[in-house]
Amino acid sequence: MNSTWWRKLDDLDEAQKKFIQLPPQGRFLLEGPPGSGKTNLLLLRAQFVAGSGNKNVLIVTYTNALADFIRSGIAVKGLIDPTQIRTFHSWAVEHVRQHLGWAAVPVKNDFDDESRAKLLEAVVKANKKVPSKKLYSGIFVDEAQDFSVKELESLLCLSDNICVCGDVRQGIYDQDGMNVAKHLGLSMHSLKTHYRIGQRIAHVADRLITPKEGEAALEETCNYNPKLQGESSADMHECATRDDQFDRLVTLIMIQLDAFKDEMIGIFCGRNETLGELRERFDASAIADKVCVHGVDQGASFENARPIHVLTIHSAKGTEFRAVHLYGSEELRNFPMNRRQIGFTAITRAKTALNAFRTGETNKPLENAFAQPSHMSLIDLFPKQ
């Protein structure tokens, strides 16, 4: 966890320092590739604004896991209270209840398209009842690509001071939130380089989603330092059974717990049901007390002392880990889990080590991304005599 949040001014480059120190009053959008420090910058800027006397700030993201992850980064200065970091869903339900006097949707309801539409409609109605048109001294939104423009408009109208960040390549909910800059006239700022993702992992991500014409590849813009952080690796392991997958995963993790002391290790899966499977498997292992399964364990949090965190890929959005393991990658074979953005999001959570495990086939773009070059001759095209 020590290297997740920037603790020293020297951790920032000039472009990052310049963004944080933009005037407290303003309306900004920050875009950049994974690993460029967008979430770090958003949080530092929110603390900069709160420290300047505008303390009534609100930080909003989409998933509970990311909200919890961000809370783990505010403890040092104490400029922002953990209660000021919310998911859009939890904020919206409370906003509606406070200003309309009723719950828009059940708090534990699945946040599907129908629920989102109903909640948005209720937020718009609640906004007409607020005692002040500007409820907050600043609103900060992470992972803007997960929201719709209309959702963001319903939130951002409640402050004159706005900061939004995101990356369209990491959008897995088919939303248009990054277009909010055009709708609201936000000042655009772009980060071009990244520091978190190792070269080998960046190479895999670039093979999965090839950069558009004129867009730099992650591998080209990589400032990861292997001398300080270790050589990066990315491998896909074909396993006979799920038992075999888990055994290989645990073997690697036992090594990583020693190699990456005080660093978090992430294990991702495609389905909610697999979280329960992994909880049972880890309970029978020698490292059960080091594992936190988000969505299953009561009180699961990034603020506890357990270094291993198990999440679905959707919940892992916006987080980062020294090592990432994709368990049961065969779950990504069929739609909608075979979408490239889902694989890209999972891959780019890793800093130094990335391992994917599969029993049978996963989706071909993902297999291709991990594939290593091999020699092929004419004779290899024909059966052996």
ABEGO torsion letter per residue (X at the ends): XAAABBABAAABBAAAAAAAABBABEBBBBBEBBGAGAAAAAAAAAAAAAAAGBABBBBBBABAAAAAAAAAAAAAAGABBAAABBBAAAAAAAAAAAAAGBBABBAABBBBAAAAAAAAAAAAAAAAABABABABABBBBBGAAABBAAAAAAAAAABABBBBBEBAAABAAGBAAAAAAAAAGBBBBBBABBAABBAAAAAAAAAABBBBBGBBBAAAABABBAAAAEBBBBBBBBBABAAAAAAAAAAAAAAAAAABBGBBBBBBBABAAAAAAAAAAAAABAAAAABBBBGABBGBBAABABABBBBBAAAABGBBBABBBBBGAAAAABOAAABAAAAAAAAAABAABBBBBBBEBBBAAAAAAABBBBBBBAAAABBBX
